[in-house]
Amino acid sequence: MVIKRTGASLTQMFKEFVRHPRTTLASQNRVPAFLRGIFFAHERSTAGDGDANEKPAPGEEVYPSNPLMDYFNAHEKGPGVFKWLHYFEMYHRHLAKFVGKDVHVMEIGVYSGGSLGMWRSYFGAGARITGVDIEPVCKAYENEHTKIVIGDQGDPSFWRRILADSPPIDVLIDDGGHTPEQQMVTLEQVLPRMKPGGVFICEDVHHLYNDFSSFVSGLDDALNAFRNTPVPPKKGDIRSVATPFQSWIHSIHHYPYAVVIEKHEKPITSFDAVRHGTEWQPFMGGRDS
């Protein structure tokens, strides 16, 4: 299995080298820093932080209350909902801005249908819910408020077909097949077509050396691109012209087993570092007023 996966990775790396030789070579320079981070995290986990007596026992963590957490805790019968408990704080942090609005929410991974009702309860009567699953039996959860689409999230042609007939998506929650390839295809096909201000959530990004996590690391790098303007607006200031990716991606957030990507409400054109004040230390050149 390891040999097969390594072979596939080398093949993909060669293809990318042929297409983008400079970028591929530059990416190899990141390996030492990547390993340094892995080792640091391992050392911190073995060294321990704080007083062990202050830590709750496994399974006794206290999660902050919010409408989604409260719904889940009260939902003891009916269609099943299966979620990591630490997700509920993440959901509320990034999705509260849509509550009470005419929002289109798409969740991949219908399973037993329980989360469809949870989203409608949270967002309100104006929410339009679309569930996506590869299992035809999930069509049973379709009703006047919820549409169920059957298909393979790892197939780009599936996304092109349903997105052509679907209203723009405000919120995408990928809780589907959980394989990195499915997750990457879904992000590539859906994120560019989501509404401004949209929120893309990918769940179940498990294990070290996860390919989807590596994919998102590439997006992290793209979000940090720097294109300095030769002539800034004012002497001493700095302006970096936004790349097309930066112009529509507001932020990328990492949580245990989850990634959240938020889009700008309106595209931006630049990032500006601006100086205010009249007194400056000379060791960085000071500033001419």
C-alpha positions, 0 to 999 in steps of 0.5 A: 500500500505504501509503495503504491501510494508513493508511486502515485505521488511521484507520478503526480509530482512528475506531471506537475513538474512538466507543467510547472517546473519552477513552482514544483522545484520551489515547493521542495524547499518547504520540506525541511520547515514542514518536518520541523513543524511536525517534530515540534508538534510531536515534542509539545505533545510529549512534553505536556502543557500546564497542570494535567490535573486541570485537563478533563478526562477523555469524553468529559470535555465541555463544549460551549453552548450555541443553537446547533449544539443545543439542537444536537443535544436535544435530538435523541430520536428520529433521523440520525445526526453524526458529528464531531462535537468540536465542530459545533463551535466552528459551525456557529462561528462561521455560519451565524451571519446567514441565520434568518436569511434566504440562504442556500445550504448544500451538504454532501453526505446525507446518510440518515438525514438528521443534519438536514433538519438541523440546518433548517432549524438553525438557518430559519424558514428562508433556508433552501437545503440541498443534500448530496449523496451517492446512495439512492436511498437518501432520496427519501429525505427530499421534501418541499424544503429540501432537495436531494441530489444523487451522484458521485462527488468525486466526478467533475462532470457530476458537479458541472451538471448539477451546478448548472441547474442549481441556484448559487450556493452560500454554504457548502458542507462536505461530509461525504465520502471523506477521501482526499480525492473526493474532497479536492474535486469537490473544492475545485468544482464548487468553491469558484462557483459559490456566492460572494461571502460564501463559506466552504467547510470540508469535514473529516480531514483525518490523519497525518500526511493527508493529501487534502491537507497538503492540497489546502497547504498549497492554497495557504501559500497562494493566499500569502502571495506578495506582489509589491507595487514599485510606486506605493500610494505614499512614500514609506507605505507598502502595497501588494496587488492582490492575485486573482485568488486573493481577490476572492478568498478572504481566509482559510481556517484550520481546525482538528479534522476540518478546513473552512474557507471564506470568500470575500463579500466583494473582491479586493484589489490590493493589500496596504501597509500604511504608516501613521505617526511622525516619530520613527526609530532610524534602524529601519530607515525612518521615514521622510515626512 
